[in-house]
Amino acid sequence: MSNKSKKPSELILQVDTEDLERARSIITEATQKARKSWIPERLIAGALYLELQTILKNFEQSDEIDELSPPQDPDKSVNSTQQVH
């Protein structure tokens, strides 16, 4: 399906999915680099935790906290009244 025939929600989902993969790749590379530099994993985890706190603080200040969850296809989302088994 070409981009011209996609719904706006599908394009947003595609971009969000690509950006999420890029972010995870960058973070993975950084943590691998830290391990190769002999930084203890507990300190790597601590640094990740501190960075996550900073991101969350910035989101709270910008009222975008709802956008923190990974991208989901709006056509496949589960209605809150539906039960998942």
C-alpha positions as CSV (number, residue, x, y, z in Angstrom):
1,M,0.0,0.0,0.0
2,S,1.4,3.4,-1.0
3,N,1.6,6.3,1.4
4,K,-1.0,8.1,-0.7
5,S,-3.6,5.5,0.0
6,K,-3.0,5.2,3.7
7,K,-5.2,6.8,6.3
8,P,-3.6,9.5,8.5
9,S,-3.8,7.2,11.5
10,E,-1.9,4.5,9.5
11,L,0.8,7.0,8.6
12,I,1.2,8.1,12.2
13,L,1.4,4.5,13.3
14,Q,4.1,3.8,10.7
15,V,6.2,6.8,11.6
16,D,5.8,6.1,15.4
17,T,6.8,2.4,14.8
18,E,9.8,3.4,12.8
19,D,10.8,6.0,15.4
20,L,10.4,3.5,18.3
21,E,12.6,1.0,16.5
22,R,15.3,3.8,15.9
23,A,15.1,4.8,19.6
24,R,15.4,1.2,20.8
25,S,18.4,0.7,18.5
26,I,20.2,3.8,19.7
27,I,19.6,2.8,23.3
28,T,20.7,-0.8,22.7
29,E,23.9,0.5,21.1
30,A,24.6,2.8,23.9
31,T,24.1,0.1,26.6
32,Q,26.3,-2.3,24.7
33,K,29.0,0.5,24.4
34,A,28.7,1.0,28.2
35,R,29.1,-2.7,28.9
36,K,32.2,-2.8,26.6
37,S,33.6,0.1,28.6
38,W,33.3,-2.1,31.7
39,I,30.6,0.0,33.4
40,P,28.7,-2.3,35.8
41,E,25.2,-3.1,34.7
42,R,23.7,-1.8,37.9
43,L,25.1,1.6,37.0
44,I,23.9,1.4,33.4
45,A,20.5,0.5,34.7
46,G,20.7,3.5,37.1
47,A,21.6,5.8,34.3
48,L,18.7,4.5,32.2
49,Y,16.4,5.1,35.2
50,L,17.6,8.6,35.6
51,E,17.1,9.4,31.9
52,L,13.6,7.8,32.1
53,Q,12.8,10.1,35.0
54,T,13.9,13.1,33.0
55,I,11.8,12.1,30.1
56,L,8.7,11.5,32.3
57,K,9.2,14.9,34.0
58,N,9.4,16.6,30.6
59,F,6.2,14.8,29.5
60,E,4.4,15.8,32.6
61,Q,5.3,19.4,32.0
62,S,4.1,19.2,28.4
63,D,0.8,17.3,29.0
64,E,1.9,14.6,26.5
65,I,1.9,11.7,29.0
66,D,-0.7,9.8,27.0
67,E,1.8,9.5,24.1
68,L,4.3,7.5,26.1
69,S,2.9,4.1,25.3
70,P,4.2,2.2,22.3
71,P,2.4,2.8,19.0
72,Q,-0.7,0.7,18.4
73,D,-2.8,0.2,15.3
74,P,-6.0,2.2,16.1
75,D,-8.0,-0.3,13.9
76,K,-6.8,-3.2,16.1
77,S,-7.1,-1.6,19.5
78,V,-9.1,-3.4,22.2
79,N,-12.2,-1.6,23.4
80,S,-12.1,-1.0,27.1
81,T,-15.5,-2.8,27.5
82,Q,-14.1,-5.9,25.8
83,Q,-12.6,-8.7,27.8
84,V,-9.3,-10.2,26.6
85,H,-8.7,-13.9,27.3
